[in-house]
Amino acid sequence: MKIALVSPKSPPLSRNVEFQDFLKHSPEMEFYRQYWSGLGSGLLVIGALTPNNVELELIDEGIEEIDFSQGYDLVAITAVTQQANRAYEIARRFREKNIRVVLGGIHATILPDEAKLYADSVVVGEAENLWPKLLDDFRHNRLSPIYASQQEVDLKESPIPRYELLEEKPCKIVWVQATRGCPHDCSFCCASRVYGSKYRHKSIDQVIHEINKIRQIKKHALIGFADDNLLCDKGYSRQLLEKVVGLKIKWIGQSDISVADDNDLLRLVKKSGCVALLIGFESIIEDNLRGLDSSNWKFKHLKNYVEGIRAIQGNGIGIIGTFIVGFDNDDISVFNKLAAFIIDNHLAGAQIAALTPFPHTEVRKNLLTEGRVLNTLWENYTLYDVNIKPKKMSPHELEKGILDTFKKVYSPGAAIEKGSYFKSIFSELHQKPK
C-alpha cells in the first residue's frame, strides 16, 4: 500500500501586492521569511500511526510540487482554513484518478459537511483514536464518510511523530507539541472548542524523546513548541524545562503574559534555550478586551502588559507580540497607538492581524448576524487580509493601516533602537553572577 500525506500550499501571507513586496525585501522581516513556517506535526503523527509496511510519502506543497501521476492507494490531506480550497482542488484531481482521499485538520474538523463534499472520508477531531480504524476500513473497502473522535486523546498514549519523514526537507524550524487545550476561550479563536479547555500534556520523557529524535534528523533546526500555551501549567512547564536545559537547544513557543509573574520560571525559560515567546496581547484598547474571553482574563491583565514585557525581555527572552485590529472600538487612530506601543516597549517582533471571522468562532457568529462578513474565499483568511466590514473604518483603511503599522515597527530606525535595547539587556545579564 502506498499513501501520500499532503500539506497544501498556503496562499501568500497577504494577497496585497504591496504587503508581499514589503515582506520579500525588508531585511527586518527576515525572521518571517526564514523561520515562521515549517510543517506542523499533524501529518507526522498520522505517519507514526501507520504500519511500517505501508509506503509513505510526505508532500509539503509549500516547498515541492505534487506529482498527480503517482499511483497512490490513499491520499490524506490536512488543511487550515486558508488552505481549504487548495486542499479541495488537490482532492478533486486525485479522485478523478479513482484514488481515495481523506481530509482532516482543523478546517475539516470545524466544517465536516463542507469537507465531505470533496473527499471520500473526513477525519473530525484528533487523529490518534481514528486513523488506525480508518486504515483498517480502507483495507476492507468499507471506508466511512466521517470518522469523528468521541473522546479526548490521552496524549501520554500519542506516538512520537515520524520526524524521519522530514529528513530530506529543508526545514529551519521543526515543531513539537507537548500539550493541547486552552483555557481562555477567546471569541476570535476556536482552539478551546476544537481541543477543549482542559490542559492535557504528554509526559516529560515523551517530549524529551521527541526533541532528541528531531536533533538526530535536523541537528541545527530551531525547535518550535506548537502548543497554544506552553507555560500555562507552571508546574508541568518547570519540570519540562528543567530537562530541556541539558539538551542545549534553541526554541520558540507561545505563552500568555502571566509568565512574567514568576521570575524564577523566566530564568529557567531563558536557561533552557528560549529565543522568543509569542504572546497574544490582542489589543491595547481596554474596551476591545472586555468580554473577549469568557473570564475576562485578558481585560484583567491589560494593566500588566508593560511591566510584564519588561520582566520577560529583561531576562533576555524576546517577545513576539500578537495583536488584532478591526475590533468595534478600533478607528484609524489605533494604528499609530499600536505602533507606538510596540516600539516604545522594544518588542522583539510583532504580528498585526486583521480581525478574521474564522468558522466556529463567536466573532463569526456575531458578524454574520450583523451582515458584516465579506463574501471572500477561504484563501483570503490569511490573518493579514480583510474579510469583514469594520464598524469605525473601511475595509481598505483596515488593510492599509496594518501594512503601515508593519512598516513602522519593522523600519530600519526601529530595528536599530531595538537592537541597542537588547544589547544592553544581554550585557547586563552577562555581568550578573550565575
Secondary structure, DSSP 8 states (H G I E B T S, - for coil): -EEEEEE-----S-S-HHHHHHHHH-GGGHHHHHTS----SHHHHHHHTS-TTSEEEEEETTTS---TTS--SEEEEE--GGGHHHHHHHHHHHHTTT-EEEEESHHHHH-HHHHTTS-SEEEES-STTTHHHHHHHHHTT---SEEE--S---GGG-----GGGGTTS--SEEEE--EE--S--BTT--HHHHH-SS-EE--HHHHHHHHHHHHHH-TT-EEEE--TTTTSSHHHHHHHHHHHGGG---EEEEE-GGGGG-HHHHHHHHHTTEEEEEEEEE-S-HHHHTTSBTT-HHHHHGGGHHHHHHHHHHTT-EEEEEEEE--TT--TTHHHHHHHHHHHTT-SEEEEEE----TTSHHHHHHHHTT-B----GGG-SSSS--B--SSS-HHHHHHHHHHHHHHHTSHHHHHHHHHHHHHHHHHHHHS--
